[in-house]
Amino acid sequence: MSGPDGLAAVIGGVHERFPGHRFRPLGEVDAHHDVLRFTWELVPEGGEESVVIGTDVLALTEDGQVGGISGFFDKVPAA
């Protein structure tokens, strides 16, 4: 699956695996021409320590739509 439906499926899968958690941005978005980089964390609703931290790199199309996303995990839960 790709496009908006694919992105929604990934986010939905995270919410299924980590119920009661939400995504929260960390820092500012870096932009260079048509590429954006941002860091986020997945935290419990109570605001405790993050369980996952990631950095995503997003490429925009000429008309400003999302053309692709590459994600990197900086912190993951122990297996």
C-alpha positions in Angstrom: 0.0 0.0 0.0 1.2 3.5 -0.7 0.1 7.1 -0.6 -2.1 8.6 2.1 -3.7 5.2 2.7 -0.3 3.6 3.3 0.8 6.3 5.7 -2.5 6.0 7.6 -2.0 2.2 7.8 1.4 2.6 9.3 0.2 5.1 11.9 -2.8 2.9 12.6 -0.5 -0.1 13.2 1.5 1.9 15.7 -1.6 2.9 17.6 -2.7 -0.8 17.7 0.6 -1.9 19.1 0.9 1.0 21.6 -2.7 1.9 22.7 -2.9 5.0 24.8 0.1 6.6 23.2 0.4 9.6 20.9 3.0 11.1 18.6 4.7 14.3 19.8 7.2 16.4 17.7 10.7 16.9 19.0 12.3 20.2 17.9 11.8 22.1 14.8 11.3 20.8 11.2 14.4 21.3 9.0 13.7 22.1 5.4 15.9 22.3 2.3 14.1 22.9 -1.0 11.6 20.0 -1.3 13.0 17.9 1.6 11.8 18.0 5.2 13.4 16.4 8.2 11.7 16.1 11.6 12.1 14.1 14.8 9.2 12.8 16.8 8.5 10.6 19.9 5.8 8.2 20.9 4.7 8.9 24.5 2.0 7.6 26.8 -1.0 9.9 27.2 0.2 10.6 30.8 3.3 12.3 29.3 5.8 9.8 30.7 9.1 8.9 29.0 9.0 8.1 25.3 8.9 4.5 24.2 9.9 5.2 20.6 11.9 8.1 19.0 12.2 8.5 15.3 13.4 10.8 12.6 11.6 11.0 9.2 12.8 12.5 6.0 10.0 13.6 3.7 10.3 14.5 0.0 7.6 16.8 -1.5 6.4 16.7 -5.1 6.4 19.8 -7.3 2.8 20.5 -6.3 3.6 20.2 -2.5 2.2 16.7 -1.9 4.1 14.0 -0.1 6.3 12.1 -2.6 8.0 9.8 -0.2 9.0 9.2 3.4 12.1 7.5 4.8 12.0 6.8 8.6 14.8 6.0 11.0 14.3 4.8 14.6 16.6 6.4 17.2 15.0 4.6 20.2 13.0 1.4 20.2 11.5 -0.7 23.0 13.5 -3.7 24.2 12.3 -6.9 22.5 
